[in-house]
Amino acid sequence: MWSNFLVVSGQVIILFILIAVGFFSGKFKLINKTGAKYLTDVVLYLATPCIMVQSFQKVGYSDSLILNLGVCTACAVAIQVGSVFVCRAVFRNKNLSRRIVMRFSAVFSNCGFMSLPLQKALLGDKGVFYGTVFVAVFNILVWSYGLVDMSGDKKSFTAKKLILNPGIIGAFSAALLFFLRIQLPEILLSPIEYIAALNTPLPMLVIGFYLTRFKPKKYLGDPGVYAVCAMRLILIPCVSLLIMKLLGVGGDIITACVVASSAPVAATTTMFATKFKRDVELSVGLVSMTTVLSIITMPIIIAVAQTI
């Protein structure tokens, strides 16, 4: 376990060095709010779909991989839908705006920005292959349940918003090419790989920039914040790991799912909180605090998943 912990810790530290670069870039005005928004769009609309296509192209079609894909899909759905029910039962703060942000934060992990680079580093293309499944389920859930819950209006959900989400488009395109066994020519695959390579540094720079807005003193005495941190970083991934292990899930699938489920609060939380006028400051605090704490929690939990 110790060797696994050191390997995971090394990869997490690499990501946090990139986050530190983003943090100081924000402090020294090399990245501003507008720049961070544009970088986020580049990741969402270009880098993430490209890394999905690249990974599905690299792993190659096989019957065993199809079976694993089904298992991974079932695990991703169970983890995220199960988290919804648990968090709705746990977080019952009387302040509606605060309650919704806390609930959303505990349910949705940063499984795209934070997890895909780590899955790539630990497991290679197969890690991203399984991670893409988790991201696809995340996008379906966040743009349906998450959108309605954060807005408080069922009419805010539309099929168009769900289908045209870049994460869904990327996953669908990658899966379509995979199942049709279409291998892209090198002249197309190479540009995709170059753009996919941006999926590690750019998200970390963006996260680092948003950490410049974090005011830790304000949240150190807030028990609700600690409850969200514990739920998001420890309880959900640990319970998910235990249940998957009891059901016989193992190998790369359990590692990929644990990486995704142990990630900090999704940056989408702040985006939605801003759009629907919820507690934006709390959302920034939760994203920032869980991101900082994850440097400790993620290596331990992932190392346990790789060992047992």
DRENDO-1510 file (C-alpha; in Angstrom, 1 decimal, always signed):
<recs>
REC; n; res; u; v; w
REC; 1; MET; +0.0; +0.0; +0.0 .
REC; 2; TRP; +2.9; +2.4; +0.8 .
REC; 3; SER; +4.3; +2.1; -2.7 .
REC; 4; ASN; +0.8; +2.8; -4.2 .
REC; 5; PHE; +0.4; +5.8; -1.9 .
REC; 6; LEU; +3.8; +7.2; -3.0 .
REC; 7; VAL; +2.9; +6.7; -6.7 .
REC; 8; VAL; -0.5; +8.4; -6.3 .
REC; 9; SER; +0.9; +11.1; -4.1 .
REC; 10; GLY; +3.5; +11.9; -6.7 .
REC; 11; GLN; +0.9; +12.3; -9.4 .
REC; 12; VAL; -1.3; +14.4; -7.2 .
REC; 13; ILE; +1.6; +16.6; -6.3 .
REC; 14; ILE; +2.4; +17.2; -10.0 .
REC; 15; LEU; -1.2; +18.4; -10.4 .
REC; 16; PHE; -0.9; +20.7; -7.4 .
REC; 17; ILE; +2.3; +22.2; -8.8 .
REC; 18; LEU; +0.3; +23.1; -11.9 .
REC; 19; ILE; -2.4; +24.5; -9.6 .
REC; 20; ALA; +0.2; +26.5; -7.8 .
REC; 21; VAL; +1.3; +28.0; -11.2 .
REC; 22; GLY; -2.3; +29.0; -11.8 .
REC; 23; PHE; -2.5; +30.5; -8.3 .
REC; 24; PHE; +0.5; +32.7; -8.8 .
REC; 25; SER; -0.5; +33.5; -12.3 .
REC; 26; GLY; -3.7; +34.8; -10.8 .
REC; 27; LYS; -1.9; +36.7; -8.0 .
REC; 28; PHE; +0.4; +38.4; -10.5 .
REC; 29; LYS; -2.5; +39.2; -13.0 .
REC; 30; LEU; -1.2; +36.9; -15.7 .
REC; 31; ILE; -4.6; +35.2; -15.6 .
REC; 32; ASN; -7.8; +37.3; -14.8 .
REC; 33; LYS; -11.4; +36.3; -14.5 .
REC; 34; THR; -12.0; +36.7; -18.2 .
REC; 35; GLY; -9.0; +34.7; -19.1 .
REC; 36; ALA; -10.0; +31.9; -16.7 .
REC; 37; LYS; -13.4; +31.8; -18.4 .
REC; 38; TYR; -11.9; +31.4; -21.8 .
REC; 39; LEU; -9.5; +28.7; -20.6 .
REC; 40; THR; -12.4; +26.9; -19.1 .
REC; 41; ASP; -14.2; +27.0; -22.4 .
REC; 42; VAL; -11.1; +25.6; -24.2 .
REC; 43; VAL; -11.1; +22.7; -21.8 .
REC; 44; LEU; -14.8; +22.0; -21.9 .
REC; 45; TYR; -15.4; +22.4; -25.7 .
REC; 46; LEU; -12.0; +21.2; -27.0 .
REC; 47; ALA; -9.6; +19.4; -24.7 .
REC; 48; THR; -12.0; +17.1; -22.8 .
REC; 49; PRO; -13.9; +15.8; -25.9 .
REC; 50; CYS; -10.5; +15.3; -27.6 .
REC; 51; ILE; -9.1; +13.3; -24.8 .
REC; 52; MET; -12.2; +11.1; -24.8 .
REC; 53; VAL; -11.9; +10.4; -28.5 .
REC; 54; GLN; -8.1; +9.8; -28.2 .
REC; 55; SER; -8.5; +7.3; -25.3 .
REC; 56; PHE; -11.3; +5.3; -27.1 .
REC; 57; GLN; -9.1; +5.2; -30.2 .
REC; 58; LYS; -6.1; +4.0; -28.2 .
REC; 59; VAL; -7.6; +1.1; -26.2 .
REC; 60; GLY; -8.9; -0.8; -29.2 .
REC; 61; TYR; -12.1; -2.8; -29.4 .
REC; 62; SER; -12.5; -6.1; -27.6 .
REC; 63; ASP; -15.3; -8.1; -26.1 .
REC; 64; SER; -13.8; -8.0; -22.6 .
REC; 65; LEU; -13.6; -4.2; -22.8 .
REC; 66; ILE; -17.3; -4.0; -23.7 .
REC; 67; LEU; -18.1; -6.0; -20.6 .
REC; 68; ASN; -15.9; -3.8; -18.5 .
REC; 69; LEU; -17.6; -0.7; -20.0 .
REC; 70; GLY; -21.0; -2.0; -18.9 .
REC; 71; VAL; -19.7; -2.7; -15.3 .
REC; 72; CYS; -18.1; +0.8; -15.2 .
REC; 73; THR; -21.3; +2.4; -16.3 .
REC; 74; ALA; -23.3; +0.6; -13.7 .
REC; 75; CYS; -20.8; +1.7; -11.0 .
REC; 76; ALA; -20.8; +5.3; -12.2 .
REC; 77; VAL; -24.6; +5.4; -12.2 .
REC; 78; ALA; -24.9; +3.8; -8.8 .
REC; 79; ILE; -22.3; +6.1; -7.1 .
REC; 80; GLN; -23.7; +9.3; -8.5 .
REC; 81; VAL; -27.4; +8.5; -8.1 .
REC; 82; GLY; -26.8; +7.0; -4.7 .
REC; 83; SER; -25.0; +10.2; -3.7 .
REC; 84; VAL; -28.1; +12.3; -4.7 .
REC; 85; PHE; -30.4; +10.3; -2.3 .
REC; 86; VAL; -27.9; +10.3; +0.6 .
REC; 87; CYS; -27.1; +14.1; +0.3 .
REC; 88; ARG; -30.8; +15.0; +0.1 .
REC; 89; ALA; -31.3; +13.2; +3.3 .
REC; 90; VAL; -28.3; +14.6; +5.1 .
REC; 91; PHE; -28.3; +18.3; +4.1 .
REC; 92; ARG; -31.4; +19.9; +5.4 .
REC; 93; ASN; -30.2; +23.5; +6.3 .
REC; 94; LYS; -33.1; +25.9; +6.7 .
REC; 95; ASN; -31.5; +28.5; +4.4 .
REC; 96; LEU; -32.6; +27.3; +1.0 .
REC; 97; SER; -29.7; +28.9; -0.9 .
REC; 98; ARG; -27.1; +27.4; +1.4 .
REC; 99; ARG; -28.8; +24.0; +1.5 .
REC; 100; ILE; -28.9; +23.7; -2.3 .
REC; 101; VAL; -25.2; +24.7; -2.7 .
REC; 102; MET; -24.1; +22.2; +0.0 .
REC; 103; ARG; -26.2; +19.4; -1.4 .
REC; 104; PHE; -24.9; +20.1; -5.0 .
REC; 105; SER; -21.3; +20.3; -3.8 .
REC; 106; ALA; -21.4; +17.0; -1.9 .
REC; 107; VAL; -23.0; +15.1; -4.9 .
REC; 108; PHE; -20.9; +16.4; -7.8 .
REC; 109; SER; -17.2; +15.8; -8.0 .
REC; 110; ASN; -14.6; +17.4; -10.2 .
REC; 111; CYS; -14.5; +14.2; -12.3 .
REC; 112; GLY; -13.5; +15.9; -15.5 .
REC; 113; PHE; -11.0; +18.6; -14.6 .
REC; 114; MET; -9.3; +16.8; -11.7 .
REC; 115; SER; -9.9; +13.1; -12.3 .
REC; 116; LEU; -9.2; +12.6; -16.0 .
REC; 117; PRO; -5.6; +13.8; -15.8 .
REC; 118; LEU; -5.0; +11.6; -12.7 .
REC; 119; GLN; -6.7; +8.6; -14.3 .
REC; 120; LYS; -4.5; +9.1; -17.4 .
REC; 121; ALA; -1.3; +9.3; -15.2 .
REC; 122; LEU; -2.2; +6.2; -13.2 .
REC; 123; LEU; -3.9; +3.9; -15.7 .
REC; 124; GLY; -3.0; +5.3; -19.1 .
REC; 125; ASP; -5.6; +5.4; -21.9 .
REC; 126; LYS; -7.8; +2.7; -20.1 .
REC; 127; GLY; -8.1; +5.1; -17.2 .
REC; 128; VAL; -9.5; +7.8; -19.3 .
REC; 129; PHE; -11.6; +5.2; -21.1 .
REC; 130; TYR; -13.3; +4.4; -17.9 .
REC; 131; GLY; -13.2; +7.9; -16.6 .
REC; 132; THR; -15.1; +9.1; -19.7 .
REC; 133; VAL; -18.0; +6.9; -18.6 .
REC; 134; PHE; -18.1; +8.6; -15.2 .
REC; 135; VAL; -17.9; +12.0; -16.9 .
REC; 136; ALA; -20.8; +11.1; -19.2 .
REC; 137; VAL; -23.0; +10.0; -16.3 .
REC; 138; PHE; -22.0; +13.2; -14.4 .
REC; 139; ASN; -23.0; +15.4; -17.3 .
REC; 140; ILE; -26.4; +13.7; -17.7 .
REC; 141; LEU; -27.1; +14.0; -14.0 .
REC; 142; VAL; -25.8; +17.6; -13.6 .
REC; 143; TRP; -27.7; +18.9; -16.6 .
REC; 144; SER; -30.9; +17.2; -15.5 .
REC; 145; TYR; -31.2; +16.8; -11.7 .
REC; 146; GLY; -28.5; +19.3; -10.9 .
REC; 147; LEU; -29.9; +22.0; -13.1 .
REC; 148; VAL; -33.4; +21.6; -11.7 .
REC; 149; ASP; -32.3; +21.4; -8.1 .
REC; 150; MET; -30.0; +24.4; -8.3 .
REC; 151; SER; -32.5; +26.6; -10.3 .
REC; 152; GLY; -35.6; +25.3; -8.4 .
REC; 153; ASP; -37.5; +25.3; -11.7 .
REC; 154; LYS; -38.2; +22.1; -13.6 .
REC; 155; LYS; -38.7; +24.2; -16.8 .
REC; 156; SER; -35.0; +25.0; -16.7 .
REC; 157; PHE; -34.2; +21.5; -17.9 .
REC; 158; THR; -34.4; +20.9; -21.7 .
REC; 159; ALA; -33.3; +18.0; -23.8 .
REC; 160; LYS; -31.4; +20.4; -26.0 .
REC; 161; LYS; -29.2; +21.6; -23.1 .
REC; 162; LEU; -28.5; +18.0; -22.2 .
REC; 163; ILE; -27.7; +16.7; -25.7 .
REC; 164; LEU; -25.6; +19.7; -26.7 .
REC; 165; ASN; -23.4; +19.5; -23.6 .
REC; 166; PRO; -19.7; +19.2; -24.7 .
REC; 167; GLY; -19.1; +16.3; -22.3 .
REC; 168; ILE; -22.0; +14.3; -23.8 .
REC; 169; ILE; -21.0; +15.2; -27.4 .
REC; 170; GLY; -17.4; +14.1; -26.7 .
REC; 171; ALA; -18.4; +10.8; -25.0 .
REC; 172; PHE; -21.0; +10.0; -27.7 .
REC; 173; SER; -18.5; +10.7; -30.5 .
REC; 174; ALA; -15.8; +8.6; -28.9 .
REC; 175; ALA; -18.2; +5.7; -28.2 .
REC; 176; LEU; -19.6; +5.8; -31.7 .
REC; 177; LEU; -16.2; +5.5; -33.3 .
REC; 178; PHE; -15.3; +2.8; -30.9 .
REC; 179; PHE; -18.4; +0.6; -31.4 .
REC; 180; LEU; -18.2; +1.1; -35.2 .
REC; 181; ARG; -14.5; +0.2; -35.0 .
REC; 182; ILE; -13.5; +3.2; -36.9 .
REC; 183; GLN; -9.8; +4.0; -36.6 .
REC; 184; LEU; -9.1; +7.6; -37.4 .
REC; 185; PRO; -6.1; +8.2; -39.7 .
REC; 186; GLU; -3.0; +9.7; -38.2 .
REC; 187; ILE; -3.5; +13.0; -40.0 .
REC; 188; LEU; -6.7; +13.5; -37.9 .
REC; 189; LEU; -5.6; +11.6; -34.7 .
REC; 190; SER; -2.5; +13.7; -34.2 .
REC; 191; PRO; -4.2; +17.1; -33.9 .
REC; 192; ILE; -6.7; +15.4; -31.5 .
REC; 193; GLU; -3.8; +14.2; -29.4 .
REC; 194; TYR; -2.2; +17.6; -29.3 .
REC; 195; ILE; -5.4; +19.3; -28.2 .
REC; 196; ALA; -6.1; +16.4; -25.7 .
REC; 197; ALA; -2.7; +17.1; -24.1 .
REC; 198; LEU; -4.1; +20.5; -22.9 .
REC; 199; ASN; -6.6; +18.6; -20.7 .
REC; 200; THR; -4.0; +18.3; -17.8 .
REC; 201; PRO; -2.4; +21.7; -17.6 .
REC; 202; LEU; -5.3; +24.1; -18.4 .
REC; 203; PRO; -7.8; +22.8; -15.8 .
REC; 204; MET; -5.1; +23.0; -13.1 .
REC; 205; LEU; -4.3; +26.6; -14.1 .
REC; 206; VAL; -8.0; +27.5; -13.9 .
REC; 207; ILE; -8.4; +25.8; -10.5 .
REC; 208; GLY; -5.3; +27.6; -9.3 .
REC; 209; PHE; -6.7; +31.0; -10.4 .
REC; 210; TYR; -10.0; +30.4; -8.5 .
REC; 211; LEU; -8.0; +29.5; -5.3 .
REC; 212; THR; -6.9; +33.2; -5.3 .
REC; 213; ARG; -10.4; +34.0; -4.3 .
REC; 214; PHE; -10.5; +31.6; -1.4 .
REC; 215; LYS; -10.8; +33.1; +2.1 .
REC; 216; PRO; -10.1; +30.2; +4.5 .
REC; 217; LYS; -10.7; +32.0; +7.8 .
REC; 218; LYS; -14.3; +32.5; +6.9 .
REC; 219; TYR; -15.0; +28.8; +6.7 .
REC; 220; LEU; -12.8; +27.4; +9.5 .
REC; 221; GLY; -15.6; +27.7; +12.0 .
REC; 222; ASP; -18.4; +26.5; +9.8 .
REC; 223; PRO; -19.5; +22.9; +10.6 .
REC; 224; GLY; -21.6; +22.7; +7.5 .
REC; 225; VAL; -18.5; +23.2; +5.3 .
REC; 226; TYR; -16.7; +20.4; +7.2 .
REC; 227; ALA; -19.8; +18.1; +6.7 .
REC; 228; VAL; -19.6; +18.7; +2.9 .
REC; 229; CYS; -15.9; +18.1; +2.8 .
REC; 230; ALA; -16.3; +14.9; +4.8 .
REC; 231; MET; -19.1; +13.7; +2.5 .
REC; 232; ARG; -17.4; +14.6; -0.7 .
REC; 233; LEU; -13.8; +13.6; +0.0 .
REC; 234; ILE; -14.2; +10.7; +2.4 .
REC; 235; LEU; -17.6; +9.1; +2.9 .
REC; 236; ILE; -18.8; +8.9; -0.7 .
REC; 237; PRO; -15.6; +7.4; -2.1 .
REC; 238; CYS; -15.0; +5.1; +0.8 .
REC; 239; VAL; -18.5; +3.7; +0.8 .
REC; 240; SER; -18.4; +3.4; -3.0 .
REC; 241; LEU; -15.1; +1.5; -2.7 .
REC; 242; LEU; -16.4; -0.9; -0.1 .
REC; 243; ILE; -19.6; -1.7; -2.1 .
REC; 244; MET; -17.7; -2.2; -5.4 .
REC; 245; LYS; -15.2; -4.5; -3.6 .
REC; 246; LEU; -18.0; -6.5; -2.0 .
REC; 247; LEU; -19.6; -6.9; -5.5 .
REC; 248; GLY; -16.4; -8.2; -6.9 .
REC; 249; VAL; -15.4; -5.1; -9.0 .
REC; 250; GLY; -11.7; -4.7; -9.2 .
REC; 251; GLY; -8.7; -3.7; -11.4 .
REC; 252; ASP; -8.7; -0.5; -13.4 .
REC; 253; ILE; -12.4; -0.1; -13.0 .
REC; 254; ILE; -12.5; +0.3; -9.3 .
REC; 255; THR; -9.4; +2.6; -9.4 .
REC; 256; ALA; -10.9; +4.8; -12.1 .
REC; 257; CYS; -14.3; +5.1; -10.2 .
REC; 258; VAL; -12.6; +5.8; -6.9 .
REC; 259; VAL; -10.4; +8.5; -8.5 .
REC; 260; ALA; -13.6; +10.2; -9.9 .
REC; 261; SER; -15.7; +9.8; -6.7 .
REC; 262; SER; -12.9; +11.1; -4.4 .
REC; 263; ALA; -12.3; +14.3; -6.4 .
REC; 264; PRO; -13.1; +17.7; -4.9 .
REC; 265; VAL; -16.3; +19.7; -5.5 .
REC; 266; ALA; -17.0; +20.3; -9.1 .
REC; 267; ALA; -16.3; +23.8; -10.5 .
REC; 268; THR; -19.7; +23.6; -12.0 .
REC; 269; THR; -21.1; +24.3; -8.5 .
REC; 270; THR; -19.9; +27.9; -8.7 .
REC; 271; MET; -21.0; +28.3; -12.3 .
REC; 272; PHE; -24.6; +27.2; -11.4 .
REC; 273; ALA; -24.7; +29.1; -8.2 .
REC; 274; THR; -23.7; +32.3; -10.0 .
REC; 275; LYS; -26.3; +31.7; -12.8 .
REC; 276; PHE; -29.2; +30.9; -10.4 .
REC; 277; LYS; -28.2; +33.4; -7.7 .
REC; 278; ARG; -27.5; +30.9; -4.9 .
REC; 279; ASP; -24.8; +31.3; -2.3 .
REC; 280; VAL; -21.8; +31.9; -4.7 .
REC; 281; GLU; -19.3; +32.7; -1.9 .
REC; 282; LEU; -20.1; +29.4; -0.2 .
REC; 283; SER; -19.7; +27.5; -3.5 .
REC; 284; VAL; -16.2; +29.1; -4.1 .
REC; 285; GLY; -15.2; +28.2; -0.5 .
REC; 286; LEU; -16.3; +24.6; -0.9 .
REC; 287; VAL; -14.6; +24.2; -4.3 .
REC; 288; SER; -11.4; +25.7; -2.9 .
REC; 289; MET; -11.3; +23.9; +0.5 .
REC; 290; THR; -12.0; +20.5; -0.9 .
REC; 291; THR; -9.4; +21.1; -3.6 .
REC; 292; VAL; -6.8; +21.9; -1.0 .
REC; 293; LEU; -7.8; +19.0; +1.3 .
REC; 294; SER; -7.9; +16.5; -1.6 .
REC; 295; ILE; -4.1; +16.6; -1.8 .
REC; 296; ILE; -4.2; +14.5; +1.4 .
REC; 297; THR; -7.4; +12.5; +1.0 .
REC; 298; MET; -7.1; +11.4; -2.6 .
REC; 299; PRO; -3.7; +9.6; -2.4 .
REC; 300; ILE; -4.8; +7.7; +0.7 .
REC; 301; ILE; -8.2; +6.5; -0.7 .
REC; 302; ILE; -6.8; +5.7; -4.2 .
REC; 303; ALA; -3.9; +3.8; -2.7 .
REC; 304; VAL; -6.3; +1.7; -0.6 .
REC; 305; ALA; -8.4; +1.0; -3.8 .
REC; 306; GLN; -5.3; -0.2; -5.6 .
REC; 307; THR; -4.1; -2.4; -2.7 .
REC; 308; ILE; -7.2; -4.2; -1.5 .
</recs>
